[in-house]
Amino acid sequence: MQPPLTAEIKPLSVNEAYYGKKVKTKKYRDYEEELFSTLPDLIIPEGKLTLELLTSYSNTRADIDNALKPFIDILQKRYSFNDNKIFRLFTEKQVVKRGEENLKFRITPFNGYSLW
């Protein structure tokens, strides 16, 4: 197994990557509204969290992280938690037929075990 590699530079946040205030598109607002109405009620555990996310795209060229930021932001709003409590994120991409796209997720307590 290859040992982990290190980039000796401070990570850049999305907030630092763009000028000015980001304005939500109508498509984003519609997506947020639909998620709010379809996501089940859920009690989020206290403390540090692990988020597991399976994103099913029909486009084989879609980047694995395309859906992450909007989805996580909506999760935190829907379930009233701060996403800075997510200490571990497992994500997987799969390719499905057009019309079968979806997101599957699980939020559990972070077990404290470090991959590093």
VMD Tcl script that builds the backbone (N, CA, C; Angstrom):
set m [mol new atoms 348]
animate dup $m
set s [atomselect $m all]
$s set {name element resname resid chain x y z} {
  {N N MET 1 A 0.845 -1.177 0.000}
  {CA C MET 1 A 0.000 0.000 0.000}
  {C C MET 1 A 0.895 1.247 0.000}
  {N N GLN 2 A 0.532 2.199 -0.818}
  {CA C GLN 2 A 1.299 3.452 -0.905}
  {C C GLN 2 A 1.092 4.280 0.362}
  {N N PRO 3 A 2.160 4.828 0.928}
  {CA C PRO 3 A 1.994 5.693 2.103}
  {C C PRO 3 A 1.314 6.998 1.695}
  {N N PRO 4 A 0.625 7.669 2.641}
  {CA C PRO 4 A -0.028 8.929 2.300}
  {C C PRO 4 A 0.974 9.992 1.877}
  {N N LEU 5 A 0.551 10.840 0.964}
  {CA C LEU 5 A 1.367 11.953 0.493}
  {C C LEU 5 A 0.873 13.221 1.153}
  {N N THR 6 A 1.748 14.195 1.314}
  {CA C THR 6 A 1.397 15.441 1.973}
  {C C THR 6 A 1.650 16.618 1.053}
  {N N ALA 7 A 0.643 17.491 0.931}
  {CA C ALA 7 A 0.812 18.774 0.250}
  {C C ALA 7 A 1.020 19.805 1.350}
  {N N GLU 8 A 2.205 20.341 1.447}
  {CA C GLU 8 A 2.561 21.264 2.531}
  {C C GLU 8 A 2.034 22.669 2.248}
  {N N ILE 9 A 0.717 22.799 2.248}
  {CA C ILE 9 A 0.085 24.083 1.987}
  {C C ILE 9 A -1.279 24.082 2.688}
  {N N LYS 10 A -1.682 25.247 3.188}
  {CA C LYS 10 A -2.967 25.351 3.861}
  {C C LYS 10 A -4.086 25.131 2.838}
  {N N PRO 11 A -5.079 24.274 3.164}
  {CA C PRO 11 A -6.191 24.052 2.237}
  {C C PRO 11 A -6.977 25.342 1.991}
  {N N LEU 12 A -7.447 25.513 0.765}
  {CA C LEU 12 A -8.236 26.682 0.393}
  {C C LEU 12 A -9.711 26.343 0.534}
  {N N SER 13 A -10.450 27.201 1.240}
  {CA C SER 13 A -11.879 26.960 1.406}
  {C C SER 13 A -12.645 27.458 0.182}
  {N N VAL 14 A -13.851 26.955 0.011}
  {CA C VAL 14 A -14.702 27.421 -1.079}
  {C C VAL 14 A -14.968 28.914 -0.920}
  {N N ASN 15 A -15.157 29.383 0.307}
  {CA C ASN 15 A -15.408 30.806 0.557}
  {C C ASN 15 A -14.245 31.678 0.097}
  {N N GLU 16 A -13.035 31.150 0.167}
  {CA C GLU 16 A -11.859 31.909 -0.255}
  {C C GLU 16 A -11.596 31.791 -1.760}
  {N N ALA 17 A -12.281 30.890 -2.421}
  {CA C ALA 17 A -12.003 30.607 -3.825}
  {C C ALA 17 A -12.732 31.529 -4.804}
  {N N TYR 18 A -13.716 32.264 -4.325}
  {CA C TYR 18 A -14.530 33.083 -5.216}
  {C C TYR 18 A -14.667 34.501 -4.673}
  {N N TYR 19 A -14.898 35.457 -5.558}
  {CA C TYR 19 A -15.158 36.837 -5.179}
  {C C TYR 19 A -16.623 37.017 -4.818}
  {N N GLY 20 A -16.866 37.852 -3.848}
  {CA C GLY 20 A -18.231 38.270 -3.549}
  {C C GLY 20 A -19.121 37.179 -3.012}
  {N N LYS 21 A -20.370 37.560 -2.821}
  {CA C LYS 21 A -21.365 36.649 -2.282}
  {C C LYS 21 A -21.882 35.726 -3.383}
  {N N LYS 22 A -21.956 34.454 -3.062}
  {CA C LYS 22 A -22.506 33.498 -4.016}
  {C C LYS 22 A -24.028 33.571 -3.938}
  {N N VAL 23 A -24.685 33.682 -5.067}
  {CA C VAL 23 A -26.132 33.770 -5.131}
  {C C VAL 23 A -26.671 32.439 -5.653}
  {N N LYS 24 A -27.645 31.873 -4.942}
  {CA C LYS 24 A -28.223 30.594 -5.351}
  {C C LYS 24 A -29.028 30.766 -6.638}
  {N N THR 25 A -28.853 29.824 -7.545}
  {CA C THR 25 A -29.630 29.828 -8.777}
  {C C THR 25 A -31.047 29.322 -8.482}
  {N N LYS 26 A -31.948 29.528 -9.421}
  {CA C LYS 26 A -33.307 29.008 -9.274}
  {C C LYS 26 A -33.274 27.476 -9.194}
  {N N LYS 27 A -32.404 26.876 -9.990}
  {CA C LYS 27 A -32.284 25.412 -9.972}
  {C C LYS 27 A -31.853 24.926 -8.583}
  {N N TYR 28 A -30.906 25.635 -7.955}
  {CA C TYR 28 A -30.460 25.278 -6.600}
  {C C TYR 28 A -31.612 25.448 -5.612}
  {N N ARG 29 A -32.341 26.568 -5.693}
  {CA C ARG 29 A -33.451 26.811 -4.766}
  {C C ARG 29 A -34.537 25.738 -4.929}
  {N N ASP 30 A -34.821 25.344 -6.166}
  {CA C ASP 30 A -35.800 24.275 -6.416}
  {C C ASP 30 A -35.312 22.943 -5.856}
  {N N TYR 31 A -34.024 22.660 -6.046}
  {CA C TYR 31 A -33.400 21.425 -5.527}
  {C C TYR 31 A -33.497 21.398 -4.003}
  {N N GLU 32 A -33.166 22.514 -3.374}
  {CA C GLU 32 A -33.231 22.617 -1.918}
  {C C GLU 32 A -34.661 22.375 -1.422}
  {N N GLU 33 A -35.626 22.980 -2.078}
  {CA C GLU 33 A -37.033 22.818 -1.698}
  {C C GLU 33 A -37.479 21.365 -1.843}
  {N N GLU 34 A -37.078 20.727 -2.960}
  {CA C GLU 34 A -37.454 19.332 -3.171}
  {C C GLU 34 A -36.806 18.415 -2.127}
  {N N LEU 35 A -35.526 18.649 -1.825}
  {CA C LEU 35 A -34.869 17.836 -0.797}
  {C C LEU 35 A -35.545 18.011 0.553}
  {N N PHE 36 A -35.844 19.247 0.928}
  {CA C PHE 36 A -36.509 19.509 2.196}
  {C C PHE 36 A -37.802 18.714 2.319}
  {N N SER 37 A -38.547 18.633 1.214}
  {CA C SER 37 A -39.844 17.973 1.274}
  {C C SER 37 A -39.740 16.451 1.186}
  {N N THR 38 A -38.629 15.920 0.695}
  {CA C THR 38 A -38.524 14.471 0.523}
  {C C THR 38 A -37.619 13.781 1.547}
  {N N LEU 39 A -36.707 14.516 2.173}
  {CA C LEU 39 A -35.830 13.884 3.160}
  {C C LEU 39 A -36.638 13.515 4.404}
  {N N PRO 40 A -36.422 12.329 4.957}
  {CA C PRO 40 A -37.165 11.923 6.148}
  {C C PRO 40 A -36.676 12.693 7.378}
  {N N ASP 41 A -37.516 12.716 8.398}
  {CA C ASP 41 A -37.075 13.286 9.668}
  {C C ASP 41 A -35.939 12.429 10.207}
  {N N LEU 42 A -34.998 13.080 10.854}
  {CA C LEU 42 A -33.797 12.385 11.318}
  {C C LEU 42 A -33.248 13.132 12.514}
  {N N ILE 43 A -32.813 12.409 13.507}
  {CA C ILE 43 A -32.141 13.012 14.660}
  {C C ILE 43 A -30.641 12.827 14.454}
  {N N ILE 44 A -29.922 13.928 14.422}
  {CA C ILE 44 A -28.477 13.902 14.204}
  {C C ILE 44 A -27.790 13.687 15.552}
  {N N PRO 45 A -26.852 12.748 15.634}
  {CA C PRO 45 A -26.137 12.525 16.888}
  {C C PRO 45 A -25.364 13.778 17.320}
  {N N GLU 46 A -25.151 13.917 18.600}
  {CA C GLU 46 A -24.349 15.014 19.142}
  {C C GLU 46 A -22.869 14.750 18.859}
  {N N GLY 47 A -22.085 15.802 18.845}
  {CA C GLY 47 A -20.636 15.676 18.716}
  {C C GLY 47 A -20.164 15.506 17.285}
  {N N LYS 48 A -18.977 14.954 17.164}
  {CA C LYS 48 A -18.345 14.762 15.860}
  {C C LYS 48 A -19.107 13.707 15.057}
  {N N LEU 49 A -19.140 13.924 13.729}
  {CA C LEU 49 A -19.951 13.066 12.859}
  {C C LEU 49 A -19.143 12.461 11.718}
  {N N THR 50 A -19.660 11.362 11.213}
  {CA C THR 50 A -19.196 10.750 9.970}
  {C C THR 50 A -20.351 10.819 8.976}
  {N N LEU 51 A -20.047 11.260 7.755}
  {CA C LEU 51 A -21.046 11.270 6.685}
  {C C LEU 51 A -20.583 10.316 5.605}
  {N N GLU 52 A -21.435 9.347 5.275}
  {CA C GLU 52 A -21.188 8.434 4.169}
  {C C GLU 52 A -22.150 8.823 3.059}
  {N N LEU 53 A -21.629 8.947 1.850}
  {CA C LEU 53 A -22.437 9.446 0.741}
  {C C LEU 53 A -22.133 8.664 -0.527}
  {N N LEU 54 A -23.174 8.100 -1.128}
  {CA C LEU 54 A -23.076 7.431 -2.419}
  {C C LEU 54 A -23.839 8.295 -3.416}
  {N N THR 55 A -23.138 8.827 -4.398}
  {CA C THR 55 A -23.742 9.692 -5.405}
  {C C THR 55 A -23.841 8.914 -6.711}
  {N N SER 56 A -25.046 8.804 -7.218}
  {CA C SER 56 A -25.288 8.072 -8.461}
  {C C SER 56 A -25.534 9.070 -9.581}
  {N N TYR 57 A -24.598 9.132 -10.516}
  {CA C TYR 57 A -24.662 10.020 -11.674}
  {C C TYR 57 A -24.955 9.202 -12.921}
  {N N SER 58 A -25.641 9.807 -13.905}
  {CA C SER 58 A -25.800 9.144 -15.197}
  {C C SER 58 A -24.686 9.571 -16.152}
  {N N ASN 59 A -24.011 10.661 -15.833}
  {CA C ASN 59 A -22.917 11.156 -16.667}
  {C C ASN 59 A -21.601 10.571 -16.147}
  {N N THR 60 A -20.935 9.755 -16.943}
  {CA C THR 60 A -19.688 9.117 -16.505}
  {C C THR 60 A -18.576 10.135 -16.256}
  {N N ARG 61 A -18.704 11.339 -16.829}
  {CA C ARG 61 A -17.664 12.359 -16.669}
  {C C ARG 61 A -17.887 13.250 -15.450}
  {N N ALA 62 A -18.983 13.065 -14.726}
  {CA C ALA 62 A -19.265 13.901 -13.553}
  {C C ALA 62 A -18.179 13.688 -12.500}
  {N N ASP 63 A -17.688 14.793 -11.944}
  {CA C ASP 63 A -16.696 14.707 -10.873}
  {C C ASP 63 A -17.354 14.188 -9.601}
  {N N ILE 64 A -16.623 13.396 -8.840}
  {CA C ILE 64 A -17.161 12.787 -7.624}
  {C C ILE 64 A -17.637 13.839 -6.621}
  {N N ASP 65 A -17.011 15.009 -6.631}
  {CA C ASP 65 A -17.335 16.019 -5.621}
  {C C ASP 65 A -18.369 17.052 -6.064}
  {N N ASN 66 A -18.905 16.939 -7.285}
  {CA C ASN 66 A -19.851 17.935 -7.780}
  {C C ASN 66 A -21.046 18.142 -6.865}
  {N N ALA 67 A -21.591 17.091 -6.326}
  {CA C ALA 67 A -22.811 17.189 -5.526}
  {C C ALA 67 A -22.546 17.444 -4.048}
  {N N LEU 68 A -21.304 17.335 -3.597}
  {CA C LEU 68 A -21.033 17.338 -2.165}
  {C C LEU 68 A -21.421 18.631 -1.454}
  {N N LYS 69 A -20.884 19.753 -1.872}
  {CA C LYS 69 A -21.102 21.013 -1.153}
  {C C LYS 69 A -22.583 21.388 -1.076}
  {N N PRO 70 A -23.310 21.407 -2.204}
  {CA C PRO 70 A -24.727 21.754 -2.085}
  {C C PRO 70 A -25.508 20.773 -1.205}
  {N N PHE 71 A -25.252 19.480 -1.373}
  {CA C PHE 71 A -25.991 18.481 -0.602}
  {C C PHE 71 A -25.703 18.604 0.888}
  {N N ILE 72 A -24.449 18.743 1.251}
  {CA C ILE 72 A -24.092 18.869 2.668}
  {C C ILE 72 A -24.679 20.154 3.251}
  {N N ASP 73 A -24.628 21.252 2.511}
  {CA C ASP 73 A -25.222 22.503 3.001}
  {C C ASP 73 A -26.721 22.349 3.245}
  {N N ILE 74 A -27.397 21.641 2.362}
  {CA C ILE 74 A -28.836 21.428 2.529}
  {C C ILE 74 A -29.106 20.478 3.698}
  {N N LEU 75 A -28.286 19.443 3.848}
  {CA C LEU 75 A -28.440 18.541 4.999}
  {C C LEU 75 A -28.354 19.301 6.311}
  {N N GLN 76 A -27.354 20.186 6.420}
  {CA C GLN 76 A -27.183 20.895 7.683}
  {C C GLN 76 A -28.358 21.821 7.956}
  {N N LYS 77 A -28.905 22.409 6.904}
  {CA C LYS 77 A -30.062 23.284 7.064}
  {C C LYS 77 A -31.313 22.469 7.425}
  {N N ARG 78 A -31.514 21.349 6.737}
  {CA C ARG 78 A -32.707 20.507 6.978}
  {C C ARG 78 A -32.701 19.892 8.368}
  {N N TYR 79 A -31.512 19.468 8.828}
  {CA C TYR 79 A -31.424 18.747 10.097}
  {C C TYR 79 A -30.855 19.586 11.233}
  {N N SER 80 A -30.687 20.867 11.006}
  {CA C SER 80 A -30.272 21.818 12.052}
  {C C SER 80 A -28.996 21.386 12.779}
  {N N PHE 81 A -27.956 21.150 12.020}
  {CA C PHE 81 A -26.650 20.893 12.610}
  {C C PHE 81 A -25.617 21.675 11.808}
  {N N ASN 82 A -24.460 21.880 12.398}
  {CA C ASN 82 A -23.393 22.598 11.715}
  {C C ASN 82 A -22.499 21.575 11.026}
  {N N ASP 83 A -22.283 21.749 9.724}
  {CA C ASP 83 A -21.482 20.753 9.003}
  {C C ASP 83 A -20.013 20.759 9.406}
  {N N ASN 84 A -19.606 21.711 10.252}
  {CA C ASN 84 A -18.238 21.638 10.771}
  {C C ASN 84 A -18.094 20.498 11.777}
  {N N LYS 85 A -19.193 19.852 12.127}
  {CA C LYS 85 A -19.171 18.673 13.005}
  {C C LYS 85 A -18.830 17.399 12.228}
  {N N ILE 86 A -18.787 17.475 10.903}
  {CA C ILE 86 A -18.420 16.313 10.090}
  {C C ILE 86 A -16.899 16.192 10.100}
  {N N PHE 87 A -16.410 15.151 10.730}
  {CA C PHE 87 A -14.967 14.927 10.840}
  {C C PHE 87 A -14.483 13.835 9.899}
  {N N ARG 88 A -15.407 13.057 9.373}
  {CA C ARG 88 A -15.022 12.039 8.403}
  {C C ARG 88 A -16.087 12.012 7.317}
  {N N LEU 89 A -15.614 11.967 6.085}
  {CA C LEU 89 A -16.506 11.930 4.932}
  {C C LEU 89 A -16.058 10.797 4.029}
  {N N PHE 90 A -16.937 9.823 3.849}
  {CA C PHE 90 A -16.696 8.754 2.886}
  {C C PHE 90 A -17.614 9.032 1.711}
  {N N THR 91 A -17.064 9.050 0.525}
  {CA C THR 91 A -17.900 9.295 -0.644}
  {C C THR 91 A -17.544 8.307 -1.743}
  {N N GLU 92 A -18.556 7.919 -2.458}
  {CA C GLU 92 A -18.379 6.989 -3.565}
  {C C GLU 92 A -19.275 7.442 -4.712}
  {N N LYS 93 A -18.786 7.257 -5.919}
  {CA C LYS 93 A -19.539 7.603 -7.129}
  {C C LYS 93 A -19.897 6.316 -7.841}
  {N N GLN 94 A -21.115 6.270 -8.347}
  {CA C GLN 94 A -21.477 5.176 -9.226}
  {C C GLN 94 A -22.209 5.745 -10.434}
  {N N VAL 95 A -22.169 5.011 -11.525}
  {CA C VAL 95 A -22.813 5.443 -12.754}
  {C C VAL 95 A -24.070 4.601 -12.941}
  {N N VAL 96 A -25.175 5.297 -13.188}
  {CA C VAL 96 A -26.474 4.644 -13.364}
  {C C VAL 96 A -27.112 5.128 -14.667}
  {N N LYS 97 A -28.209 4.510 -15.045}
  {CA C LYS 97 A -28.935 4.944 -16.232}
  {C C LYS 97 A -29.574 6.307 -15.988}
  {N N ARG 98 A -29.712 7.092 -17.059}
  {CA C ARG 98 A -30.378 8.392 -16.973}
  {C C ARG 98 A -31.771 8.200 -16.352}
  {N N GLY 99 A -32.102 9.056 -15.408}
  {CA C GLY 99 A -33.377 8.964 -14.716}
  {C C GLY 99 A -33.295 8.203 -13.402}
  {N N GLU 100 A -32.163 7.522 -13.160}
  {CA C GLU 100 A -31.981 6.757 -11.925}
  {C C GLU 100 A -30.986 7.429 -10.975}
  {N N GLU 101 A -30.618 8.685 -11.253}
  {CA C GLU 101 A -29.656 9.407 -10.416}
  {C C GLU 101 A -30.239 9.592 -9.008}
  {N N ASN 102 A -29.371 9.507 -8.011}
  {CA C ASN 102 A -29.813 9.715 -6.630}
  {C C ASN 102 A -28.620 9.904 -5.709}
  {N N LEU 103 A -28.937 10.204 -4.469}
  {CA C LEU 103 A -27.929 10.314 -3.413}
  {C C LEU 103 A -28.384 9.442 -2.253}
  {N N LYS 104 A -27.492 8.629 -1.754}
  {CA C LYS 104 A -27.763 7.842 -0.552}
  {C C LYS 104 A -26.772 8.326 0.502}
  {N N PHE 105 A -27.247 8.467 1.735}
  {CA C PHE 105 A -26.344 8.967 2.768}
  {C C PHE 105 A -26.664 8.345 4.120}
  {N N ARG 106 A -25.685 8.433 4.985}
  {CA C ARG 106 A -25.826 7.987 6.376}
  {C C ARG 106 A -24.982 8.923 7.224}
  {N N ILE 107 A -25.546 9.383 8.334}
  {CA C ILE 107 A -24.823 10.228 9.284}
  {C C ILE 107 A -24.751 9.466 10.593}
  {N N THR 108 A -23.534 9.227 11.050}
  {CA C THR 108 A -23.319 8.466 12.288}
  {C C THR 108 A -22.294 9.190 13.154}
  {N N PRO 109 A -22.223 8.822 14.432}
  {CA C PRO 109 A -21.176 9.413 15.270}
  {C C PRO 109 A -19.796 9.047 14.737}
  {N N PHE 110 A -18.884 9.982 14.813}
  {CA C PHE 110 A -17.491 9.737 14.449}
  {C C PHE 110 A -16.874 8.881 15.541}
  {N N ASN 111 A -16.237 7.779 15.173}
  {CA C ASN 111 A -15.719 6.848 16.171}
  {C C ASN 111 A -14.340 7.204 16.710}
  {N N GLY 112 A -13.753 8.282 16.210}
  {CA C GLY 112 A -12.467 8.711 16.717}
  {C C GLY 112 A -11.280 8.006 16.100}
  {N N TYR 113 A -11.544 6.931 15.373}
  {CA C TYR 113 A -10.463 6.201 14.722}
  {C C TYR 113 A -9.959 7.013 13.539}
  {N N SER 114 A -8.658 7.198 13.464}
  {CA C SER 114 A -8.075 7.974 12.379}
  {C C SER 114 A -7.507 7.065 11.309}
  {N N LEU 115 A -7.729 7.458 10.068}
  {CA C LEU 115 A -7.148 6.716 8.950}
  {C C LEU 115 A -5.647 6.968 8.855}
  {N N TRP 116 A -5.173 8.003 9.489}
  {CA C TRP 116 A -3.774 8.411 9.369}
  {C C TRP 116 A -3.027 8.071 10.620}
}
mol reanalyze $m
mol bondsrecalc $m
mol representation Tube
mol addrep $m
